Amino acid sequence: MHKFFVPKSSIDANKAIIEGEDVKHIYKVLRLQVGEKVSINNSCGKEYIGEITYIDKKVVNINILKENPINNESPIEVYLFQGMPKSTKMDLIVQKNTELGVKSITPIITKRVELKTEIMEFKKDKEIDKKIIRWNRIALEASKQSKRSLIPVINEPIEFENLLLELKAMDLVVVPYENEEGYGMKKLIEDIDKETINKVAIIIGPEGGFEEFEISKLKQIGSKIITLGPRILRTETAGFTCLSLIMYEFGDLGGSVK
């Protein structure tokens, strides 16, 4: 059954309306017909099973048959703070971390971010707004594909000092670091009480990695600096590797033992 996210305001009683780009996708790509059933999400986590009653080039009308009590979100909230990568690598980062269940993604501007000058220019001419719109669109599409109940938010880039302030709200901050050798995820899991962890932040450095002073500042606020193993991972790989491990240990990746 195909799934669509609509604004909460587009659902009224037992009726829902699909507008925008999804309409073309419905009639031209998926070739759905009147009478077919679809899944509708109100973009706030509530889902319904509905039946298509009308299709044209601008709108699709849905008759809501019942509420679907399914919740595909992890019991733990994981926030990714990603060192701003070059080129289109952020597209892949957004897509794969969305599939794995990340709550939000915030690009960070660290000392070694090679795009720092370019980012400043983005802010001047609003080009960064276009990128954020694209990244949120990728998150939306990945949420549909992976049957998420919520769409993760892709935020505007922040400076490293602002990152430190954001981390105060987290129960656990995990920082994979290529120069860390003796402390990994297995030992981290042994050292903490899982029952006290609800919000986890993952901090990933850019292609050039973190500066020592940045790691020092992260340590000062209680961050756990870990190794992901003997092999050096690319910045776009490190995030969803770490997220996978956390979702396996704290969340719902891997299924239930019951």
C-alpha positions in Angstrom: 0.0 0.0 0.0 1.4 3.4 -1.0 2.0 6.0 1.7 1.5 9.7 1.6 2.2 12.5 4.0 -0.2 15.4 4.1 -0.5 18.5 6.3 -2.7 18.0 9.3 -5.1 20.7 7.9 -5.7 18.5 4.9 -7.5 15.9 7.0 -11.0 16.7 8.1 -13.3 14.2 9.8 -13.3 11.2 7.4 -11.9 13.1 4.4 -8.4 13.8 3.2 -6.9 15.8 0.3 -3.6 15.2 -1.4 -2.2 18.1 -3.3 1.1 19.2 -4.8 3.8 16.9 -6.3 2.2 13.7 -5.0 -0.8 14.2 -7.2 1.3 13.8 -10.4 3.1 10.9 -8.9 -0.2 9.2 -8.1 -1.8 9.5 -11.5 1.2 9.5 -13.8 3.8 7.3 -12.1 1.9 5.0 -9.8 -1.2 5.1 -12.0 -3.5 4.6 -9.0 -7.2 4.4 -9.6 -10.4 5.4 -7.8 -11.2 2.7 -5.4 -7.6 1.8 -4.5 -6.5 2.0 -0.9 -3.6 4.2 0.4 -2.0 5.0 3.7 -2.3 8.7 4.8 -0.1 10.3 7.5 -1.0 13.7 8.9 2.8 14.6 9.2 2.4 14.5 13.0 2.6 10.7 13.5 -1.1 9.8 13.1 -1.9 7.4 10.2 -5.1 6.3 8.4 -6.2 3.8 5.8 -8.1 5.5 3.0 -9.7 4.9 -0.3 -9.3 7.1 -3.4 -12.6 8.7 -4.4 -11.4 11.3 -7.0 -8.3 12.0 -9.0 -7.5 14.9 -11.3 -4.3 16.8 -12.2 -4.4 19.0 -9.1 -6.0 17.1 -6.3 -6.7 13.6 -5.1 -9.6 13.0 -2.7 -9.5 10.3 -0.1 -12.2 8.8 2.0 -10.8 7.7 5.4 -11.8 4.2 6.3 -10.1 3.8 9.6 -7.2 5.0 11.8 -4.1 2.9 11.5 -2.5 2.5 15.0 0.9 1.6 13.5 4.0 3.5 14.9 7.2 2.9 13.0 9.3 5.3 15.1 12.1 4.2 17.4 11.6 4.4 21.1 14.8 6.5 21.3 15.4 9.8 19.7 18.6 10.2 17.8 19.9 13.5 16.5 22.6 13.7 14.0 25.0 16.7 13.9 27.0 16.3 10.7 30.1 18.1 9.7 29.2 19.8 6.4 30.5 17.6 3.6 31.5 18.6 0.1 29.5 18.2 -3.1 26.2 16.2 -2.9 27.2 13.9 -0.1 24.7 15.5 2.2 21.9 14.0 0.0 23.1 10.5 0.7 23.5 11.3 4.4 19.9 12.6 4.7 18.5 9.7 2.8 20.2 6.8 4.6 19.9 8.3 8.1 16.2 8.9 7.5 15.7 5.3 6.6 17.5 4.2 9.8 15.2 6.4 12.0 17.1 9.6 12.8 15.0 12.3 14.5 16.7 15.3 12.9 19.9 16.2 11.1 21.8 19.5 11.6 24.9 20.3 9.5 27.7 21.8 11.6 30.5 24.1 10.5 33.7 23.0 12.2 37.3 24.2 11.8 38.1 21.8 8.9 34.9 22.2 7.0 36.2 22.9 3.5 33.0 24.6 2.5 33.0 27.2 5.2 33.6 30.2 2.9 31.1 28.8 0.5 28.5 28.4 3.2 28.9 32.0 4.2 28.1 32.9 0.7 25.1 30.6 0.7 23.7 32.5 3.7 24.1 35.8 1.8 22.3 34.9 -1.4 19.8 32.4 0.1 21.3 29.5 -1.8 21.5 27.5 1.4 17.7 27.8 1.7 17.4 25.9 -1.6 19.7 23.2 -0.3 17.7 22.8 2.9 14.5 22.6 0.9 16.1 19.8 -1.2 17.3 18.0 1.9 13.9 18.1 3.5 12.4 16.8 0.2 14.8 13.9 0.3 13.9 13.2 3.9 10.2 13.2 2.9 10.8 10.7 0.1 12.9 8.5 2.3 10.3 8.6 5.0 7.7 7.4 2.5 9.9 4.6 1.2 10.9 3.4 4.7 7.3 3.7 6.1 8.3 6.2 8.7 5.6 7.6 10.9 7.4 11.0 11.2 9.5 13.0 8.8 12.9 14.0 10.3 13.7 17.7 10.1 16.8 18.9 8.3 18.0 22.1 10.0 20.1 25.0 8.8 23.9 24.7 9.4 25.2 25.9 12.8 28.6 26.9 14.1 30.6 24.6 16.4 30.0 26.8 19.5 26.2 26.7 18.9 26.5 22.9 18.7 27.9 22.8 22.2 24.8 24.6 23.4 22.4 22.3 21.6 24.0 19.3 23.2 22.9 20.3 26.7 19.5 18.8 26.0 20.9 15.4 25.3 21.2 12.4 27.6 24.1 10.9 25.6 26.5 12.5 23.1 28.5 10.1 21.0 31.5 11.3 18.9 33.2 8.8 16.6 36.8 9.9 16.2 39.6 8.4 14.1 42.3 9.0 16.7 40.4 7.2 19.5 41.6 3.6 19.7 40.8 2.0 23.1 37.1 2.9 23.7 34.3 1.7 21.4 30.6 1.2 21.3 30.7 -2.1 23.0 32.5 -0.6 26.1 30.2 2.4 26.0 27.1 0.2 26.2 28.6 -1.5 29.3 29.3 1.8 31.0 25.9 3.4 30.8 22.4 2.7 32.1 20.2 2.3 29.0 17.1 3.1 31.0 18.2 6.7 31.5 18.8 7.3 27.8 16.0 8.9 25.7 17.8 11.5 23.6 21.1 10.7 21.8 23.3 13.0 19.8 25.8 11.7 17.2 28.5 14.2 16.2 30.3 13.5 12.9 33.3 15.4 11.7 33.8 16.7 8.2 36.1 15.1 5.6 39.1 16.7 7.3 38.1 15.4 10.7 37.9 17.2 14.0 40.6 19.5 15.4 42.0 18.4 18.8 40.6 21.5 20.5 37.1 20.6 19.2 37.4 17.1 20.7 38.6 18.6 23.9 35.6 20.9 24.1 33.3 17.9 23.4 35.0 16.0 26.2 34.5 18.9 28.6 30.7 18.7 28.3 30.7 14.9 28.9 30.6 13.6 25.3 31.7 10.0 24.7 34.6 9.9 22.2 34.6 6.4 20.6 36.2 4.4 17.8 34.1 2.7 15.2 36.9 0.2 14.5 40.3 0.0 12.9 39.2 1.2 9.5 38.7 4.9 8.7 35.2 5.6 7.5 34.2 8.4 5.2 32.1 11.2 6.8 29.0 10.1 4.9 29.5 6.5 6.1 30.4 7.2 9.8 27.0 8.7 10.6 24.7 5.9 9.6 27.2 3.3 10.9 27.0 4.9 14.3 23.3 5.4 14.1 22.8 1.7 13.2 24.8 0.6 16.3 22.8 2.9 18.5 19.4 1.9 17.0 20.4 -1.8 17.5 21.4 -1.3 21.2 18.8 1.3 22.3 16.1 1.3 19.6 14.2 -1.1 17.5 16.8 -2.1 14.8 17.1 -5.9 14.8 13.6 -6.6 16.0 12.3 -7.8 19.4 13.6 -10.8 21.4 10.0 -11.5 22.7 
